Amino acid sequence: MDERFHWLCVYFVNSNIMGLKLRLTLMQFLEFFIWGSWLISFGGYLHYQGVDANAIAFIYAMAGLASVITPGIVGIIADKWLNSERLLGICHLTGAVSLFFASRASSYNELWPWMMLNALVFMPTISLSYSVSYSLLSKAGLDTVKVFPAIRTWGTVGFICAMWIVNFLQWTLSPNQLLLAAASALVLGIYSFTLPPSPPVPSEKKASWKSAFGVDAFVLFKERRIVVFFIFSLLLGICLQITNTWGTPFLNSFASAYPDSFTVKYPLILLSISQISEALFILAIPFFLRRYGIKTVMLMSFGAWTLRFGLFGIGNPGSGFIWLVSSMIVYGMAFDFFNISGSLFIEKEARPEIRSSAQGLFMMASNGLGAVIGQFAAAEVIHHFTNQNEKDWPHIWFTFALYALLIGILYAIFFQYKHKKI
């Protein structure tokens, strides 16, 4: 009888753990499904509607601006006053409303305020979804380092699925993509309130507003190599969102010359190879960091960004299709070897008491300020190479490639770091 009771308890515990993993997997899937519904395709829709390049850049720059403003504020609220899962639900329900009204906008002036509101409430949900996962997994007695990566991978799967759905339903040039995002945000908003509670954790040392906005981490700048690293993080951050914004308009530009090509019919499916590559290259990071160190890994990222843009410049849906596919594949190294490896480097260099602030500062430099500058700089490059509404895409991409190459060379010269093989 005792043995049966023991195995019944084991079965019950294991069932609860499996159930928790599935619930968190669904949360991550929906979190990035929302983003994937419009992030890659909306630039093409706006371009098709005749929206100016600077105006398109502003829509996408909102995510960078929001990354600087709201994650710190929302993090403080979650740390001090409100359960993380409830705050996650409130943000997504607000996002659902903003995306719905954005899809109904009849002009750019009606559109941008709703997209701004969506950016302000969506960007904090990425870190909130991580916090909820870490909290619940820890309560279940699970090792978050081992368990969470597999759960997070389904976020990338959700992003890819959303892109494919939008493409197969032929919504790449339709505001219906925002309706899909709104519907999934509504589902996740409601679903968040059904998750187990993740209340604020009592602590002798409460999170401060200075910590939330990375101010504590400025002590790192006493070291020259950290200053150099952050400068180049900002400079490389300029590259991060350019192809997300302009990849679809670029592929759509082949419609007249290659109307029946796979590239023109299914641009989002082609672009989704980038996200698949991103998911796979994450697995390679530990090996490359241990063997080569942060400087070499970051140089690989600079080289990969150069190839990402350069291969776009020589690619086309005909004989150059292989170069387009190659650009998608190399994106995983370009993005992960900077974003993930940079975060791990900061984690190693910062003292435990300022790690959160340091990570916030890194994200603000790269995905915040760098991404914002990148959007408007890209718009200026596109304006320069546009003549009578015809864009010289090869020269546009080669300009971006040259930029990535030059800052990579400067990084190799100025960033001094001696790696010890493990």
Beta strands, then each sheet from edge to edge (+ up, - down):
strand 1: 386-387
strand 2: 390-391
sheet 1: 1+ 2-
end
